[in-house]
Every structure is written in structure tokens, then in C-alpha cells.
Amino acid sequence: MGWAEAKLPEWVSSQEPPLITLDSLIPIQHDANAPLRYMSFDIECLPDHGEMPKAEVSPVILISMAFEPEYKGQKDLVLVERI
């Protein structure tokens, strides 16, 4: 993910939607308004007899999250359940 600038042709009026092609996009660095932040989230469950986990019966054994930039000094957080 990132910011891009789209150059519009001069003939485009403000009343019609502009046609923007992929080759007209120019990648730019623009962090002033909204710096990009990421969080990934994963849940692991213990399946029964090697089958796919079922929400009704499969216990959650691990929850993990990763952050960029760091959140309160943490880059990741892993919660593990002992069975």
C-alpha cells in the first residue's frame, strides 16, 4: 500500500468521472496527512482428529497480532493457551 498521484488530462471536466489508467499513476511519498499503519491478526484452533477446526467445538490455542509501527513498544503480541 502507498500513495500515488494521478495526472488528469487537461480536457477532463469537473462534471464527468475521470478515466485514470494504471500507467498514469506516479508513486509518491506522502506521510503528512495519514501515515500507513498495519496490524495483522491470526487465530489458531485445535482441530479434532485432523479435520478443519469447527467454531462450535475447536478450542482457540493461540492468538497473535503484529503491529507496524510499534504499539506501546510492542511489535507483536502472542497469547498461548496451555491444554
N, C-alpha and C positions, 0 to 999 in steps of 0.2 A: 504494500500500500504506500502511496505517496501522493504528493501534489503534482498537478500538471496544469499547464496553461494552454488554452485553445485559441489559436488565431482565427478570427472570423473574417470571411471575405467582406470587402467594403460594400458590396451590393446587398448584404443581408439587412432587411428592415427589422425594426423592433417588434413588429406585429406578427411575424411568422417565426416558427421554431427554426433555429439554425441547424444546418447539416454539418456535423463535425465528424471528420474522418480520423482514423487512428494515426495516420501519418501527419496530421496537423497538430497532434499533441506534443508539447515540449515539456519534459520533466523539469521541475524547479524545486529548489529548497525553500520551504516556506513554513517556518515553525512559529512565527509570531502570533498567529491567531489561535491555532489549535494543534499543539504538538500531538503526534500519534502516540497512543498508548495501547499496550497489548496485555491481555490476560487469557491464558489457556486453562482449561478446566477438564479433569478426567476423573471418572469413577470406575473402579474395578469391583466386580462382584464375583462371588464364589459359585460357579455353576454346579449343578447336580449331575453326577455321572457323565461328565464331559460334554453335556448339552449346552446350548446357549443359555445364559442367565435369564431367569424369569423374575420380573419385578415383584411378584407376589410372594416368592419363597426364597430367592437367592440373596444371601446377606451381602451387604457392602463391606469389603475388606480393605479398601484403600481409596482415598480421595486426594488428588493432588492439584495444585494450582501453580502457575508460573507467571511472573509479572515482568514487564519491561515498560517503563523504568521501574526500579525497585520500589516496593511499597513498604514504608516504615522499616527500611533497612533490610528487607527480605526480597530475594529474587525468586524464591519458590517456597512452597509450603506443602508438606506431605503428612497426611493423617492416616495412621495404620491401625487396624483392629486386630487384636490377637484372638485367635479362635481356639 
